[in-house]
Amino acid sequence: MRTRLIFVRHGESVHQVEGFVGGPHGCQGLTDRGQDQAHKLASQLAGNLAVDRPLVVYSSVLRRAVETAQPIAAAFGIRPIADCGLCTWHTPSYADGLPIATFQADHAVEGGGVFRPFEKGNESWAELVVRVSRAIVEIAQRHQGSTIVLVGHSETVESGFHALAAQPLFRAFDMEVAPASITEWTTEDDTTRWPPARWTLRRFNDTGWWARA
């Protein structure tokens, strides 16, 4: 019984292009290019994704992820489910809408790192990874044997390597996750078992949008 997790990073966003913190109130969604990416990705997934098991679509609650998830879910005749656990950094409310450079420079915390936030009131990297990893694992357990599309952020995709591949919190490598890219993991194991299921990375940061599938 195969469980399939397909991570999708949101399409190009306004906050990404203009360089400001896009929190729950500050996020202005996708750019026109990002909207086009989301609809093309939805079309490619619907045309090339062989679904021989139940399919569900989840997204973070931030507008840019929701706007990416909506056409994907619509292509399969279902509704996306919003889950705050899949969000990027839970930045403090005062930072929402600030230029990223200002937030990082004017509100920096001395000694920020894995277990200590880089900015005042922000999550630490460890807190983010635990929150997102828990959401990933719980969704995988809830929909065992299904194909699950998780629409989120670069940090959502990165957290998959911790949740599914047991990577240490301080990895020995960095990764670049492109807008509207796909990363896929599968397992034949029981996702509720202990020790944890063993997952296989099928593709990472694929922007071919299944045209080669």
C-alpha positions in Angstrom: 0.0 0.0 0.0 1.9 3.1 -1.3 1.6 6.5 0.4 2.7 9.3 -1.9 3.5 12.8 -0.7 3.8 15.5 -3.4 5.2 18.7 -2.0 4.5 21.9 -4.1 6.1 25.2 -3.4 3.8 28.1 -4.1 4.1 30.0 -7.3 6.0 33.3 -7.6 4.6 35.6 -4.9 4.3 39.4 -4.4 6.2 39.2 -1.1 9.0 37.3 -2.8 9.4 39.7 -5.6 9.1 42.9 -3.5 11.1 41.6 -0.5 8.8 42.0 2.5 7.6 39.7 5.2 4.4 38.0 4.0 2.6 36.9 7.1 -1.1 36.2 7.5 -2.1 39.9 6.9 0.9 41.1 4.8 0.8 38.3 2.2 -0.6 39.7 -1.1 -0.8 36.4 -2.8 0.7 35.4 -6.2 2.0 37.7 -8.9 0.5 37.3 -12.4 3.3 35.0 -13.2 2.7 33.0 -10.1 -1.0 32.6 -11.0 0.1 31.4 -14.4 2.5 28.9 -12.8 -0.2 27.6 -10.5 -2.7 27.0 -13.3 -0.1 25.4 -15.6 1.0 23.1 -12.8 -2.6 22.2 -12.0 -3.1 21.3 -15.7 0.0 19.2 -15.9 -0.8 17.4 -12.6 -4.3 16.6 -13.8 -3.0 15.4 -17.2 0.0 13.4 -16.0 -0.6 12.3 -12.4 -1.8 8.8 -12.4 -4.1 8.6 -9.4 -4.9 5.0 -8.5 -5.7 5.8 -4.9 -7.6 8.6 -3.0 -6.1 12.1 -3.5 -6.2 15.0 -1.1 -4.7 18.5 -1.3 -3.5 20.4 1.7 -2.0 23.9 1.8 -0.6 26.3 4.4 -3.0 29.1 5.4 -1.0 31.9 3.8 -2.6 33.4 0.7 0.2 32.6 -1.7 -0.1 28.9 -0.9 -3.9 28.9 -0.9 -3.9 30.5 -4.4 -1.5 27.8 -5.6 -3.5 25.0 -4.1 -7.0 26.1 -5.4 -6.5 25.4 -9.1 -4.7 22.1 -8.3 -7.6 20.9 -6.1 -10.1 22.1 -8.7 -8.4 20.1 -11.4 -9.3 17.0 -9.4 -12.8 18.1 -8.4 -11.9 18.5 -4.7 -11.4 21.3 -2.2 -8.0 22.0 -0.6 -7.6 21.7 3.2 -5.8 24.5 5.0 -3.3 23.5 7.7 -1.3 26.1 9.6 1.3 23.5 10.4 2.6 23.7 6.8 3.3 27.4 7.0 6.7 29.0 6.6 8.1 31.0 9.6 5.5 32.1 12.2 6.9 35.6 12.3 5.7 38.0 15.0 2.8 40.3 14.1 4.9 43.4 14.3 7.0 42.1 11.4 4.1 41.3 9.0 4.6 43.6 6.0 8.0 44.9 7.0 10.8 44.8 4.4 12.7 41.6 5.0 16.0 43.5 5.2 14.6 45.7 7.9 13.3 42.8 9.9 16.6 40.9 9.8 18.8 44.0 10.5 16.8 46.0 13.1 15.3 43.1 15.0 18.2 40.6 15.0 18.9 38.4 18.1 22.5 38.0 19.1 23.5 34.4 18.9 20.6 33.3 16.8 20.8 29.8 15.4 19.2 26.4 15.3 17.6 26.6 18.8 17.6 30.4 19.1 15.6 32.7 16.8 17.5 35.0 14.4 14.9 37.9 15.1 13.0 39.0 18.1 9.8 37.1 18.6 10.4 34.8 15.6 10.5 31.0 15.7 13.8 29.2 15.9 14.7 26.9 13.1 14.2 23.9 15.4 10.7 25.1 16.3 9.8 25.5 12.7 11.1 22.0 11.7 9.2 20.4 14.6 5.9 22.1 13.8 6.1 21.4 10.1 7.4 17.9 10.5 4.6 17.1 12.9 2.0 18.3 10.4 3.6 16.3 7.6 3.7 13.1 9.6 0.2 13.5 10.9 -1.2 14.1 7.4 0.7 11.0 6.1 -0.8 8.9 8.9 -4.3 10.3 8.4 -4.3 9.5 4.7 -2.2 6.3 4.6 -2.3 4.7 1.2 -3.3 7.9 -0.5 -1.7 10.4 -2.9 -1.3 13.7 -0.9 -0.4 17.0 -2.3 1.1 19.5 0.2 1.2 23.0 -1.1 3.5 25.2 1.1 6.8 27.0 1.1 10.5 26.3 0.7 10.7 25.6 4.4 7.8 23.1 4.1 9.8 21.2 1.4 13.0 21.4 3.5 11.2 20.1 6.6 10.2 17.0 4.6 13.9 16.0 4.7 13.8 16.1 8.5 10.4 14.4 8.9 10.9 11.7 6.3 14.7 11.2 5.9 15.8 11.8 9.5 18.2 14.6 8.5 19.7 16.5 11.5 18.4 19.9 12.4 21.7 21.4 11.3 22.2 19.8 7.9 25.5 19.6 6.2 24.0 21.0 3.0 21.6 23.7 1.8 18.9 23.4 -0.8 17.2 25.7 -3.2 13.5 25.2 -3.8 12.1 27.0 -6.9 8.5 28.5 -7.1 5.9 26.0 -8.3 8.4 23.1 -8.1 7.5 19.5 -7.1 9.2 17.2 -4.6 7.9 13.7 -4.3 8.3 11.1 -1.5 6.8 7.6 -1.4 6.7 4.7 1.1 5.2 1.2 1.0 5.5 1.0 4.8 2.9 1.6 7.5 3.1 5.3 8.1 1.8 4.9 11.7 4.4 2.4 12.8 7.4 2.7 15.0 10.3 2.7 14.0 9.2 5.2 11.4 8.4 4.3 7.8 11.3 4.3 5.3 10.6 6.9 2.6 12.0 7.1 -0.9 12.8 10.5 -2.6 11.4 10.2 -6.1 12.1 13.8 -7.3 13.3 17.1 -5.9 12.7 20.6 -7.0 11.2 19.5 -10.3 10.0 22.4 -12.4 9.3 20.3 -15.5 5.7 20.0 -14.1 5.4 16.3 -15.0 5.9 16.9 -18.7 8.6 14.2 -18.7 6.5 11.7 -16.7 
